[in-house]
Amino acid sequence: MRYHRVFCFTAAMLFLLSCTVPSQTFTTASKNKQAEKIRSACRYAWKGYKQYAWGYDALKPVTKTGQNWYAVSFLMTPLDAYDTFILMEMKEEAKEARELILSGLNFNVDQEVQVFEINIRLLGALISAYELTQDHPFLDLATDLGKRLLPAFNSPTGMPYRYVNLKTGTTRDPVSNPAEIGTYLLEFGKLSQHTGDSIYYKIAKKAAFEIYRRRSDIDLVGTLIDVNTGEWKNMECQIGARIDSYFEYLYKAWALFGDKECFEAWKIHNKAIKKFMFTRIPSGGYFTRVDMKSGKETHSYYGALDAFYAGILALSGDTITARTIQRGNYYMWTRFNLEPEEFNFRNDSLLYPNYALRPENIESCFYLYRQTHDPEFLIMGRRMTDDILEKCKTDAGYAAIKNVSTLEKEDSMESFFLAETLKYAYLLFAPETLLDLKKIVFTTEAHPLIKDQQFSADPF
């Protein structure tokens, strides 16, 4: 057993040396060239959507067909991608998306939807579209959608049910998670700002703080909770799926609205996360999974979604910890051709080998580069972007990968590929004057929201 551990450590170190980020110099011209390559990829993905999936939620890029999440289309790809087109100065594509959205999007339908996904993909996109263009039909749609999501929060605790019917207000599924409960602060806060109705931010903040006040004595939260009773159903704490954006929005509510209570909650959680979950090994830094009450490790699992935390730490000013984590993120990417959905960072074994075109690793490169201007993060971002554009390309767009070891393609191109992955990749290399992080805050779906010091963050 001891020999096996020594062998694994040696193998890991040899691989780590082989994927060490080389020293390179980036010129304005080389950065512009990379940005243009990414913009061309975005145009290519949109062309495939137009040709094979026009009017659908998403493109299936292998079979060249369209796909809807529900019985009706909510135009997820054009709506999620709209502000990406604006930032990339893709005027024709933005015009096409706008016309489709404003002529075809309708929320007055007898359809049950997942509240979290509809909020981050649609509501956030509509509000961002309005702020970037001052085009009031976007705000009208956002207000209509926001009202239809409100019944989801009518639980005994104020934490939302996972599903709501947009017409009847019927809800279901009380066993939820911190991410699906606490990821409304930005979108609902902006809706309060633009409509003058404080109810949106009030209920969003109450929901998030119902999670916060149920934290353990060591300031961690679990993965599953019953919104009717407030009882934890799974007490494992981690920073990936089902918890990630809860932590993210506590910090970003401070960044966008100046909400001091959210900032204090973020600091308390972050201190506990770094104390009990942050782990250094030769390949880099990772956040392990622990029991929320004891802080003891439960699983040494890490993956694509966890990679976001380096970015939020960089945004908050902790670039030292963020650097260490990002080196672990980069190891995860280069070790497996593309990053896997999840792997065991202690023994390098794949747990979920798929790559869903996720943005979080590139997102962290973006924030770290903006904070440090260290070309190391440009090098990482270029490697990741080039891998995606080469290994995921199809005749119609870009496809998720079923297994990073075999690179077999999956028939899926989620809307977040245009909303987030290509956007962060582009902004990493585009001139910084294009977007000032002191003036905007990105939602978890990478929709830019404009800071406004006149907004009151006190919902009570």
N, C-alpha and C positions, 0 to 999 in steps of 0.2 A: 504493500500500500504506500509506504514511504517512497519507494522507487517511482511509483506511478505519479505521485505528486511532484517529484523533482523533474521527471520527464515532461509533465504538462507545463511546469513553470518555465523550463528551458525552451520548449517549443513556443510558448507564448512570447518569451523575450525575443527569440529569433524573428518571429513574425512581426513583433512590434518594431524592431529595428528596420525591417524591410518596408514598413509603411510609415516611417517617420516623415513628417512634413518637410519637404526639401525647401531650401532657401531660394526664393525667386523674387525678381523685381517686377512690379506691375507699373506700366506706364498708363497715361490717360488713354492712349490709343488702344492698348491691349484690353483695358477695362471696357471701353466703348464697344470693342469687337465682341467681347463676351456678352455684353448686354444686348447687342443686336442679335446675336445667336439665340438668346432666350426669347426675345420678342418675336423672332421668326418662328420659333417653336410654338409660341402662344397663338400666332396666326394660323399655323398648321393645325393645331388642335381645334381651333374654332372652325376652320374650313371643314374638318371632318364632321363636327357637330352639325354644321349647316347642311352638309350634303346628305347625311344619313340619319340625323336625329332631330331635325328642326321641329321645335314645338314640344319636344319631350324634356323630361328632367335631365337626362344624361345620355351620353353616347356609349354604346357598347362597341369598342374599337376593334375587336377581333371579328365579330360577326357582322359588323357594320349595320347595326340597327339601333333604334332608340329604346329607352327604358324609362318608365315612371316609377316613383316610389309608391304611389297610391293609385286609386281608380282614375284620378284626374292628374294632369300635369300642373306643377307649380313653377315650371320654368327655372329649375334650380341652377342649371349651368349658365344660361345668359344672365341671370340675376346675380349669382355669385361672382361671375367674371366681369361684370360691368365696370366696377371701379378699377379693376386691373387694366382694362382697356384704356380708361382715362389716364391712369398713371403712366402707362406705356405710350401714351399719345397715339393710340390706334383709333383714329377718328371714325373711320368707316365701320369698324367692328363695333365701336360704342354706339354708333347710330343704329346699326342693325339690331343690337341687343335691346336698346331703348324702345324701338318701335315694337318689337315682339313683346316685351314686358308690359308696356302700357296698353297694348291692344288685346293681350291675351291673358293677363294675370287676374284671377278672380278668387277671392277667399270665401264668398258666400255659397259654400258647398257643404253638403251633408257628408263630411269626411272627417274621420278620426286621424289625428296626426301626433307625431312625437314632439312634444313641446320644445325640448332642448334643441333638436336639430332645426326645427322651423325657426326658432329664435335666432340661432347663430348664422344660419345660411340665408334666410329670407328677410327677417326683420332687420338684422344688422346691415344687410346689403341695401335695403330700401332707405334706411336712415342715412347711410353713407352716401348713397346716390343723391339724395336730396341735399346734403351738405356740400357736396362737390359741385352740384349744378344749380341749386336753388330752384329746381323744377318741382313745383308743388304736387303734381300727380304722384310722385314717389312718396311724399309725406302723407298724402291721403291714403295710399295703400298701406303704409306702415301703421297709421292710426287705426285703420280698419282691422288689420291683423292683430295689433296689440290688444284691442278690445276683445277679440275672439280668443286670445290666450289667457285672459284674466281668470276665467272660471277654474282653470287648472290649479290655482292657488287657494281654492276654497276647501282646504283640509283643516282638521282640528288644530294642526300645528302652524299652518300658514306655509308649509313647504309644499311645492307643487306635486300633483300627480304626474305620471310620466306621459299620459296621453289625454287629449281633449278633442271633442268633436267641434269643429269650427262653426257649425250652425246651431247645434243643440246645447253646447256647453257640457255635454256628458263627459265624465272623466273615468279613468281606470288606471290600475296598476299603482298601488301605494308603496311598493318596495322600490325605492329609488337609490340614488347615490349623490355624493356631494357635488359632482360636476353638473348633473342634471337638475340640481336644486339651487346651486349658487352661481350659475352662469347667466345672469340676467341684469346685473348691475349696470353694465355699460349701455346695452340696447334700451332697457326700460328707463334708465336715467336720462338718456337723450330724448326718449319719447316724452317724458315729463317736461323736459326743457322746451321742446318744440310745441307741445300742445298746451302747456300751462297747467296740466293736470298732474298733481303730485302723486296720485295713486300708484303709478307705475313704479317709480323709484321706491316708494314706501314698501310695496309688497316684495319687490326684488331684494331689498336690503333685509327685510324681516326674514325672508326665506334663508338667505345666506347666514344670517346671525343665529338662526335656529340650529344650523349645523355647528357654528362656532361655539355656542354656549353648551353644546353637548360634547365638546372635546374632552379628552381624558385629562387626568391630573398632570400628565407630562406634555399636554398641549397638542396631541395628535388626534386625528379623526379616523374613522373606519371607512370601509368601502360600500357597504349597503346599510340602509336605514329605512324604517317604516314611517312614512309621513303622517300616518294616522296616529300612531302611538309615540313616535319619537324614539323608538327602541332600535339600537344597532343590531343588524342581522349578520354583519360580517365585520370583524374588528381588525382586519389587516389594513395597515396604512401603507400607501405607496403614492408615487407622484404621477403615475401613468393613467390609463383609462379609468374613467368613472370618478376620478378625484381631481385630475390635473387643473382644469380651468377654474375650479373653486378657488384654489390658491392664487392662480393668475389674476382673477377678477378682484380679489381683495386689494392687491397692489395697484391694479390699473384703475380701480375706482378712485384711489387716492391720486394717481397720476392725471386722470381726466377731470375729476370733479373736486379734488382737494378734500376728499372725505377722510378726516383724521381717524375716525373709529375704524374704518376699513384698513387704514395704514397700521394702526396698532395691532389689529388682528393678524395682519400679514406678518408683522415683525415677530409676534409671539409664535405663530406657526413656523416661520422660517427658521427661527432659532432652534426649535425642537427638531425640525427636519434635518438641519445640519448636525445637531448633536447626536441623534439616534439613527439616522439613515445614511448619512454621507460616508462613503467607503472608498478608500484609496487602495488600488492594487497596481502592479507594474504597467498595465495597459492604460490606466487613467483613473478618473474618478467616476463613481456611480452612486446612485441612491438605491439602496436595497429596500426590501419590504420587511416591515416589522409589526409586531403586535402593538396596537394603539395604546394599551394600558401599561405594558411592561417595557416597550422599546426593544424587545429581543427579536432578532432576525427570524423571519418565517420562511422567506424564499429569497434567493439571490437572483431575482429575475429583473431584467431591464430591457427596454425596447424603444421603438421609434417614437412613441408618444412621450416617454420619459425625457427624451432629448430636449424638450422645450425649456426645461428648468435652467439650463445654462443661459438661455436668452433672457429669462425674466430676472435672473441674478445680475446679469450684465446691465440690463436696463435700470436696475435698482442701485447700481454702482459697485457691486461686489464682483469685480472682474477677476480677482485672484481665484476665488472658488470656481467661477464660471469657466476660466481657462482650463482648470483641471478636469472639469466635467466634459468640456468640449473635446478634449483629447480622448477621453473615453468614448464619446459619441463618434469621433472620427475613426477610432479603432473598430468600433462596431460596424461602421460602414465598410471600411476597407477589408476587414476580416472576412466578410461574407459576400463579396461582389457588390451588393447593395445592403442597406440595413435591413434586418429582419424585423418583423412585428415584435418579436420577443426572443431573448436568449438568456442563458444562465451565464452571467459574467464571471463567475468563479471557475467554471470548467469549460467555457467556450462552446457549450452545446446549444443547438437550436431548439427552441420550444415551439414557436409559431414562425415558420420560415417564409411567410409571404411578405411582400412589400406593396403597400397600397397606394403608392405615389405620395406618401406623406411629406409634409413640409418642415417638421419641427427641427430637424438637424440643420437644415439650411437657414431656418429662421434664427437659430442661435448663432450661427456664423455672422448673420447680418447684424444682430445687436452687438456682438462682441467686436466686430470690425468698426462699427460706428463709435463705440466707446474707446477703443484702443488704437485704431488705424494700423494695427499689426497685419502685415500682408499674409501671415500664417492663415488667417481666416478667409482671405480671398483664395488662397491655394486650396484649402479644404472645400470651399463653396464651389470652385470651378471643377474639382474632381467629382463632387456629388452631382452637380448639374450635368456635366458631360456624361456621367454614367447613366443618368436618367434618359437623356436625349438619345443616347446610343442604344441602350439595352431595353428600353421600354417602347420604342417607336414601332408603330404598325402602319399599315397602308392608309389608315383613317385617322390616326391620332396617337395617343400614348396609352399604354395598357399597364395596369397593375401586374405584379409578378406573383405567381403562385408559390414559387420556391426559389429563394435567392441562390441556392446551390446549382439548380438546373436552368434557371432563367426562363422557365416555362411561363408563358403569358396567361393572364386572367382577363376575362372579357369585361373589364370595368375601367372607366375613367371618371372617377368621382368629381363633382363640381369643385371640390376644394383644390384640385390640381391647378385649375386656373385662378381660383380665388387666393390661394396661399402659396403653393409650391413655386409656381412660375413668378409670382409677384415678389416674393422674398429673394429669389434668385436674381431677378432683374434689378431690384433695388440695391442688392449687394454690390453690383458693378456700375450702376448708373450714377451720374453726378449727384452728389449729396444735396445740391441745391434743389433737386426735384422734390424732396420731401424732408421737412424739418421735424425731427422727433421731439423738439420742444413745443411744437404746435399741434401735433396730432398724437392719438393713441390708437393702436390697432386692437380690434376685437380679437377673440380667439380664432375667428375665421378670417383674420387679416383684413377686415373692413376698416378703413381709416375714419376716425371720428375726430372732429376739430375741438380743441380745448376752448372753453369759454369761462372766464373767471367770474362772470355774472351769475352763474348757476349756483343755487344753494344746495349743498349736499346734505342738509339736515332734513330728513323725511318726517320727523315727528313733530 
